[in-house]
């Protein structure tokens, strides 16, 4: 049975405790995404990242595939680094 979002959130908190990780937004998001994928559920965060990725030119999509991007902030950092390389 596929759990609902509340159940995944509960499992996320349990996993954080079991792994002895601090409940920071980054750690929570990483574990939540991991558990969501386990049940075949795409989180809204991953859906947004995938959507923005498809808007990039193929060369940047390939470069992005070699990186671990878990949040919009990380995507923005990647894009800034690409822009800075082009200018510099």
VENCORCOR-V711277 format. One record per helix or strand. SS is the DSSP state (A for helix, B for strand). FROM is the first residue (numbers start at 1). LEN is the number of residues. Records with the same first field share a line. If there is no record, write none. Layout:
SS=FROM-LEN ; FROM-LEN
This chain:
A=5-14 ; 25-14 ; 44-12 ; 58-8 ; 72-16
